[in-house]
């Protein structure tokens, strides 16, 4: 548990070990930010002694999709958040807040908020709700980083498709990137809807400046969504290009096999022709003479025909 306490124009970060110490810190502060991992949510009951409704805590700790609601003048905002592995999860960050106190809850595998607590906005000393803007903005910034990495991955995969490499797992890697794009798009959409709901509700402590900043977050999410749509189309095009490339290579292979089968059919026919003649006419000597004659022709053809075919193929490739 961490507590950021602000009073008399200054703020300090604490890690109280006991409930009584936490209550004393928050009680003395003009503004306070309490951060608790969801795994320690059983220790959050003391917040009710500070005026947080128990029903608001229950909603904040419940496993619900990103959303906004309010209880007895307290706002409950649930947002998606990034894990340490860079995945955007719906059950990421829950907040219960008013203008004096904000409590945040998140799973331990979600990126921790210690850095944000150390660099909290100066406006926090006046209105604790400004932390909402700070945390929502951080999620958008993290999204930009993930999008940049996905862009680099897609560019690299595009080069592999064009060069005809990538092996059997190329399609799997493209689909994996497309799946991440879809999950990121869904998470950002939920974030925007939750922040929009907060703005529409317009609690008394959401002043004009904070509302404008939250509007900037929504606008930035809209721009990110447009970029994600472009990359999703790019991933779909890569899948189509890969399928076309495989089809072309398969056609070449089938053509080569067809030529080889025709050649082997001719060889088998030539070899079997003398025996067929001998069987029909009952002339073994003729069969032996014809066999020797055709075998000589076959040997010569076996040497010349492949060379002519390879020469024609080489000329075709040079023209391309």
C-alpha positions, 0 to 999 in steps of 0.5 A: 500500500502506498499513500501520497499525501498533500498538505500546505503546498507540498506532497510526500509519498508514504508506505504505511504498514498498518491501518491506523498509520494510513488513517492518520496520514490521510486524515492529516492531509488536505489531499490524498491518493491511496494505491492498493493492489487488488490482491490486498483489497481485503485491507481496503475496508478502512477507507469507509472510515474516511467517508468512502461508501462501502457500495462504491468500494464493492463496485471498484473491486468487482470484476467489471468491464471499463465503465463509470458510475457514481455513489453518494457523491463519489465517482467510480471509474474503471479503465483498462491498463497495461500489464508489465508484458505490454498487454492491455487488459480490461480489469486493469485500473479501478478508481474511487474518488472525489476532490479530496481523496482518490483510491486506486486498485489494480492487479499486481501484474499491471504496471505499478503506479509508483512513478506516477505517484512520485511525479503527481500533477501539481494540480493534485494539491488542489483537486485529487480528481486530476489524478484521473487525467494523469492515469488516463493519459499514461494509458494513452502514452503506453498505447503509443509505445505499443503501436510503434512496436507493432508498426515495426513488426508489421514492416518487418513481416511485410519485407519477409512476405515480399521476399518470399521468406518467413517460413511456415510460421509467417502467417501465425506471426501476422495473425498474432500482430493482428490479434494484438491490434484488435485487443488494443483497439477494443481496450482504447474504445472502452477507455474512451467510453468510460472517460466520456461517461465521466465528462457527461456526468460532470460531477461538481469537482470536474472543473472546466480545466480538468474537463478540457484535459479529459477531452484531450485524452478522448481526442488522442484516443480517436487519433490512435483508433484511426492509426490502429484501423490502418494497421489492421488493414495492413495486417489483412493485406499481408495475409492476402499477399502471403496467400497469393505468394503461396498460391503462385509457388504451388502453381509453379510446383504443380506445373513442374510436376506435370512436365515431369510426369509427362516426360516419365510417361513418354519414357515408360511408353518408349521402353514398353513399346517393343514388348507390345509389338512382340506380344501382338505379332509374336516376333521376339527377334523384332522386339529385340531389334526395336527395343535396341533401336528405341533405347538408343533414341530414348538415351539421346532424347533423355539428354536433349529434352531436359536441356531444351526445357531448362533453356526455355525456363531460363529464358522465361525467367530472364524476361521477367 
